[in-house]
Amino acid sequence: MILGTSIGELVKFARCGNLEYRGAKINCDCSVAEFFNLEYLEFNRMFSNLFTSNACQNPEPLRGIHIKDLFFNTSLHHLMICDLQDGCPKVGNCKCVCTSHPLTDSIIIDCSNQSCTDLPEVVPKTRHRIVLLMEGNQIQSVNSKYYFKDVKSLDLAGNPVQGFDESIQNLTNAVEIIIVDHLLDSLPRQVQFLDPNVFRFGQNGIPCNCDNRWIGEWRKFKNAKDPLFCSNFKNISIEDYISHSMDCDSRQENLLSLYSLIPLTIFIVLIWKLRHLRYDVRVLKNQFLTIDKNIQRIWQTDVYISFDEDNDDVRWFVFQILDKFCRRRELSTYIACRDSWPGSTDEQNIVRNLQRCKYCLIIQSSGMYDLDKTNSCSNRMEYRLAWDLFTDKKLCKVFIINFDKSKTEKFQTMKTKALYRLGMGFKIYDRKRSLYEKLLEVFNEPLVTNAKHIRQRKRRILTYLWHQFKDRT
């Protein structure tokens, strides 16, 4: 501030008494201007002995002017500025000039006509408010910046601005936003947090339509002074448009009637979903309920196998592969054509033997449920009875195997899909999982294993009692 010698250096040699600078030359820049924000009485009390008899050396237009005279001559205050280098944006072809102007509480960042495509990412640190001059650049979108709350003025004139993002609401301290020559189609809803009087849209307007009607209502409610014209109507402001437009009212009525149908639609969808998922609920519920022990005592066979006996491929698979695998795993099986009781009808055999099985395995194949086939009625009866016994907790599980990509879903389709969705179905042509592993996962508690466990437990108890009896005798 003072040419030649700093106050800190003088204090080292003159620790007592008063310091007086008579005839000193001072740089009357932004540093001195910071003190000019004081009231004169306060300024005179603190600095009269130092400054009143001193004159400015720099800048040149202020040379020779006494500090006291400069304090009162406000027409010269605009010359008390400093060029800032630290933090002043300079990226590529977008180079800015930063100037501190304390007496207007401003830092001016001038990036005009610099081929900038965005606002500066960083600005100098300052306690003053920001005047950002971006005139004549190539900015199409105004995106969020951390310093928006400190912006006092934003000049975007001569830029092809097409949109603002939601952060526009952070420009709450701006007193002027100039966006003449813009290409806007609308504004973000967050602009309603601002005063419309800060905007200068110029002659370029926005489309006046039902989607932008809220902009006219916002401006009308806030008593906007600077006009915003309709780009699709000549010399008509958006406030005038909303006052005379009736199309939007009828459109709003149509929207209201449409919205009134939404609850009904949701209700119908829920009913439809519940109708299709009611079987899933029953299957899921049965997986968590225990089966009565009296029912379990009736079981004599592990797996009842239902299949199309007229299909040679399926028949071979059941006898040569499936039945042998079950026997190796100590799973007893019931196969109607092999194990049905003579002298009884098919219906009697199905009811009597299915009730005595713990599990039911249904192997579905093409044409299995066609009514023109010999055994289709028996196959249909087996499926229905198995489902009823399962949902009544008299059958432990029902497992479906699709043998040949058949379209058997035409029969009891929703029940079958529910079983598949809850892990009780398997497609034999799906190579991602092993059929044998899936069978062991579903039929995981053979009756013979339980019987062996009970016999072993009884044997251990009898052995324990026998040793207790011997010890006592």
ABEGO torsion letter per residue (X at the ends): XBBGBBAAAAAAABABEBBBBBGBBBBBBAAAAAAAABBAAAAAAAAAAAAAABBBAOBAAABGBBAAAAAABAAAAAABBBBBABGBBBBEABBBBBBBBAAAGBBBBBABGAGBABBBABBBBBABBBBBBABGBABABBBBBAAAAABABBBABGBBBABBBAAAAAAAABABBBABGBABABBBAAAAABBAAABBAEABBBBBBAAAAAAAAAAAAAGBABBBBBAABBGBBAAAAAAABAAAAAAAAAAAAAAAAAAAAAAAAAAAAAAAAAAAAAAAAAAABBBBAAAAAABABABBBBBBAABAAAAAAAAAAAAAAAAAAGBBBBBAAAABBBGBBAAAAAAAAAAABABBBBBBBBGAABAABAAAAAAAAAAAAAAAAAAAGABABBBBBBAAGBAAAABGAAAAAAAAAAGABBBAABAABBAAAAAAAABABBAAAAAAAAAAAAAAAAAAAAAAAAAAX
